[in-house]
Amino acid sequence: MKPIDEQHIAEPGLVVLDITGGDEDTVRAVMTALEERWATSGIVPMRRDPGEPGVRARSYADVLRPGREAP
């Protein structure tokens, strides 16, 4: 993944989350739960790194803004 720089988190409340899980369903469930709590970049593409266990995703969130309503 690309390095995180100051532009990614230039304001208070902005965070970058690197999520690693055993499978895509687990990582998708985490991103969905975060989306319900905070304003996030949503369900982002996941990737597998050759030779590394698990699935990875990078999500961006604003912890000062509420997320979407749970269905």
C-alpha positions in Angstrom: 0.0 0.0 0.0 1.1 3.5 -0.5 2.5 5.4 2.5 0.1 7.6 4.5 1.1 11.3 4.3 -0.1 14.5 6.0 -2.7 15.2 3.2 -4.6 12.0 4.2 -5.2 13.2 7.7 -4.9 17.0 7.4 -7.9 17.7 9.7 -8.8 16.6 13.2 -11.0 13.5 13.1 -9.7 12.1 9.8 -8.2 8.6 10.1 -6.8 6.1 7.7 -7.6 2.5 8.6 -5.6 -0.5 7.3 -7.7 -3.5 7.7 -6.5 -7.1 7.5 -8.7 -10.1 7.9 -8.6 -13.8 7.2 -11.1 -13.6 4.3 -13.0 -11.1 2.2 -16.3 -11.6 4.1 -14.6 -10.6 7.4 -13.0 -7.5 5.9 -16.3 -6.5 4.2 -18.2 -6.9 7.6 -15.7 -4.6 9.3 -16.0 -1.9 6.6 -19.8 -2.1 6.8 -19.7 -1.7 10.6 -17.4 1.3 10.4 -19.6 2.8 7.7 -22.6 2.6 10.1 -20.7 4.4 12.8 -18.7 7.1 10.9 -18.6 8.8 7.5 -16.1 6.5 5.6 -14.9 5.9 2.1 -17.3 2.9 2.0 -16.6 -0.6 0.9 -13.2 -0.3 -0.8 -11.4 -2.8 -3.0 -9.6 -5.6 -1.2 -6.3 -7.2 -2.1 -4.2 -10.2 -1.3 -0.4 -9.8 -1.2 1.5 -12.8 -2.6 3.1 -14.8 0.2 1.2 -12.8 2.9 -1.8 -14.3 4.8 -5.2 -12.6 4.7 -7.0 -9.9 2.8 -6.2 -6.2 3.1 -8.1 -3.0 2.5 -7.5 0.7 3.3 -10.4 2.8 4.3 -10.7 6.5 5.2 -13.0 7.7 8.0 -14.1 11.0 9.5 -14.8 10.1 13.1 -16.5 13.5 13.8 -19.3 12.9 11.3 -21.9 10.2 11.8 -22.2 7.4 9.3 -25.3 6.2 7.5 -28.4 4.8 9.2 -28.4 1.1 9.8 -31.0 -0.7 7.5 
